[in-house]
């Protein structure tokens, strides 16, 4: 077929006048098979304020302030319905993440739907600290040589601990697996700053992302980071959203209630 003079054919999702897929800079809205993965950093934890390495032994849950941070997020979500109708709720096995998930649960269930159970997975944990678990960071420095992960990212934190590269691979794999179990749904994960950074390194085109690159992000407590994955392609939709901390509700997610 010959196009009429002055008309374009093809274009953006079958519409005329839009750039072809190979050169466009904005992706279309995800289709019904797209999965949305919402990562919630836990609220302020006791190990954050006490200077303790917070693995399973060292984590004693949220501070009072941390619980209040997550409660503000819950209230925002309940008011806006952003995540109502989520298909699954995950948390790492660390108490600070489990407490965060439990506080959020009431805001994730839609009308006439019971609250979601919290599914815990070790793969969603912060870096496994091995023998450093439960030590203060002063005790750690006196007992072990501190690895320089900018130069040697494969060095373990301590005996029995993960290295930076092994942690990034493990955390990214756990996130991808969680998303893969819920095609077309919205999945909420209560997790950790390191896991959120691992998602950036694994799912964005970051040079050296799985080979030791470090972003050293400032991910805030009780903030939202949102990914969309479709046909194996990951899109970052939002990072470090803590508008509820300022008393301002974030934008409503119009896909929130869709289910596969």
C-alpha positions in Angstrom: 0.0 0.0 0.0 1.3 3.4 -0.9 0.9 6.1 1.7 -0.8 9.4 0.8 1.5 12.4 0.5 2.1 14.0 3.8 0.8 11.0 5.9 2.8 8.6 8.1 1.9 5.0 8.5 2.5 2.6 11.4 3.8 4.6 14.3 3.1 4.3 18.0 0.9 1.3 18.9 -0.9 1.5 15.5 -1.5 5.3 15.7 -0.3 7.6 13.0 2.0 10.5 13.6 4.1 8.9 16.4 7.7 7.7 16.2 8.4 4.0 15.5 9.3 1.7 18.3 13.0 1.7 17.5 13.5 5.4 18.2 10.8 6.4 20.6 11.9 7.6 24.1 8.7 6.9 26.0 7.2 3.4 26.4 3.5 2.8 26.1 1.4 1.9 29.2 2.0 -1.7 30.2 -0.5 -4.2 28.9 -2.5 -6.7 30.9 0.4 -9.1 31.1 2.7 -6.5 32.7 3.6 -7.2 36.4 4.1 -4.3 38.8 6.6 -4.8 41.6 6.4 -2.3 44.4 9.4 -2.3 46.8 8.9 -0.8 50.2 11.9 -0.1 52.4 11.2 -0.9 56.0 10.7 1.8 58.5 13.5 3.0 60.8 14.9 -0.1 62.7 16.4 -0.6 66.1 19.6 -1.8 64.4 19.8 1.4 62.3 19.8 3.6 65.4 21.9 1.3 67.7 24.7 0.7 65.3 24.3 -3.1 65.2 24.8 -5.3 62.2 21.2 -6.4 61.6 21.0 -9.9 60.3 18.6 -12.5 61.8 20.5 -12.3 65.2 21.0 -8.6 65.2 17.6 -7.4 64.0 15.0 -6.6 66.7 12.4 -4.9 64.6 11.3 -1.3 64.1 11.7 1.6 66.4 8.6 3.5 67.5 9.5 6.1 64.9 9.9 3.5 62.2 6.5 2.0 62.9 5.0 5.5 62.7 6.7 6.0 59.3 5.1 2.8 57.9 1.7 3.7 59.5 1.8 7.0 57.6 2.4 5.1 54.4 -0.4 2.7 55.2 -2.8 5.7 55.8 -1.8 7.2 52.4 -2.4 3.9 50.6 -5.7 3.4 52.3 -6.8 6.9 51.3 -5.7 6.8 47.7 -6.3 3.1 46.9 -2.9 3.0 45.0 -2.2 -0.6 45.9 -5.6 -1.9 46.7 -6.2 -5.2 45.1 -2.5 -6.2 45.2 -2.0 -9.8 44.2 0.7 -10.7 46.8 2.6 -9.3 49.8 6.1 -10.4 50.4 8.7 -9.6 53.1 12.2 -10.7 53.9 12.6 -12.9 57.0 14.1 -10.1 59.0 11.8 -8.7 61.8 12.0 -5.1 60.5 10.6 -6.1 57.1 7.9 -8.4 58.5 6.7 -5.7 60.9 6.6 -3.3 57.9 4.5 -5.7 55.9 2.1 -6.4 58.7 1.4 -2.7 59.2 0.8 -2.2 55.5 -1.5 -5.3 55.1 -4.9 -3.5 55.8 -4.3 -1.0 52.9 -3.6 -3.6 50.3 -6.9 -5.5 50.3 -9.6 -4.3 48.0 -13.4 -4.2 48.7 -14.7 -7.6 49.8 -11.2 -9.1 49.7 -9.5 -10.3 52.9 -6.1 -9.0 53.9 -3.2 -10.7 52.1 -1.0 -13.1 54.0 2.7 -12.1 54.3 5.0 -14.4 52.4 8.5 -14.4 53.9 11.6 -15.2 51.8 15.2 -15.1 52.8 16.2 -14.1 49.3 14.6 -10.7 49.9 16.9 -10.0 52.9 19.6 -7.4 53.2 23.1 -8.7 52.7 23.7 -11.8 54.8 26.4 -10.7 57.4 27.7 -14.1 58.5 29.7 -13.9 61.7 29.2 -10.2 61.9 25.5 -10.6 62.6 24.6 -8.9 65.9 28.0 -7.2 66.4 28.1 -3.4 66.8 30.0 -1.8 64.0 32.8 -0.9 66.4 33.1 -4.5 67.4 33.1 -5.5 63.7 35.9 -3.0 62.9 38.0 -4.4 65.8 37.5 -8.0 64.8 37.5 -8.1 61.0 39.2 -6.3 58.1 36.6 -4.0 56.5 36.3 -5.0 52.8 36.7 -2.3 50.2 33.8 -3.2 47.9 34.6 -0.3 45.5 37.9 -2.1 44.7 37.1 -5.8 45.6 33.4 -6.3 45.3 33.8 -10.1 45.6 35.2 -9.9 49.1 32.8 -11.3 51.8 31.8 -8.9 54.6 33.0 -11.4 57.2 33.5 -15.2 57.6 30.3 -16.9 56.4 28.9 -13.6 54.9 28.0 -12.6 51.3 30.1 -10.4 49.2 28.6 -7.4 47.4 28.4 -9.2 44.1 26.9 -12.3 45.5 24.3 -10.3 47.4 23.2 -8.3 44.3 22.8 -11.5 42.3 20.8 -13.2 45.0 18.5 -10.3 45.8 17.8 -9.5 42.1 17.1 -13.2 41.4 14.6 -13.3 44.3 12.8 -10.1 43.0 12.6 -11.5 39.5 11.3 -14.8 40.8 8.6 -13.1 42.9 7.5 -11.1 39.9 7.4 -14.2 37.7 5.0 -16.0 40.1 2.4 -13.2 39.6 2.1 -12.3 35.9 -0.2 -9.3 35.3 -0.6 -8.6 39.0 0.7 -6.0 41.5 3.2 -7.4 44.0 4.3 -5.5 47.1 7.6 -6.4 48.8 8.7 -5.1 52.2 12.5 -5.2 52.0 15.7 -3.3 52.4 17.8 -0.4 50.9 20.4 -2.8 49.6 17.8 -4.9 47.8 16.4 -1.8 46.2 19.9 -0.8 45.0 20.4 -4.4 43.7 17.2 -4.0 41.7 18.7 -0.9 40.0 21.9 -2.6 39.3 20.3 -5.7 37.8 17.3 -4.2 36.0 18.6 -0.9 34.6 21.4 -0.6 32.0 24.0 0.2 34.6 27.6 -0.5 33.5 29.0 -3.2 35.7 25.7 -3.7 37.5 26.2 -7.3 38.3 30.0 -7.1 38.4 30.5 -4.9 41.4 29.1 -1.4 40.6 27.7 0.5 43.5 25.2 3.4 43.4 25.3 4.2 47.2 21.7 5.4 47.0 19.9 7.4 49.8 16.8 5.2 49.9 14.5 6.6 52.6 12.7 4.6 55.2 9.1 3.6 54.3 9.5 4.8 50.7 8.2 3.2 47.6 10.2 2.0 44.5 8.0 0.8 41.7 9.0 -1.5 38.7 7.0 -2.8 35.8 8.1 -5.9 34.0 6.7 -7.1 30.7 8.2 -9.7 28.3 11.3 -9.7 30.3 11.9 -6.0 30.1 12.0 -4.0 33.3 10.9 -0.3 33.6 11.5 1.9 36.6 8.3 3.8 37.3 9.3 5.5 40.6 12.0 5.6 43.2 12.1 6.9 46.8 8.5 8.0 46.9 7.8 9.1 50.5 5.3 11.8 49.8 3.3 10.5 52.8 6.3 11.7 55.0 5.5 15.2 53.9 1.8 14.8 54.5 1.1 14.8 50.7 -0.6 11.8 49.0 1.1 10.4 45.9 -0.6 9.9 42.6 -3.3 7.2 42.3 -2.2 4.1 40.4 -5.1 3.5 38.0 -3.9 -0.1 37.4 -3.9 -1.0 41.0 -7.0 -3.1 41.0 -6.3 -5.1 37.9 -5.7 -8.9 38.3 -4.6 -11.6 35.9 
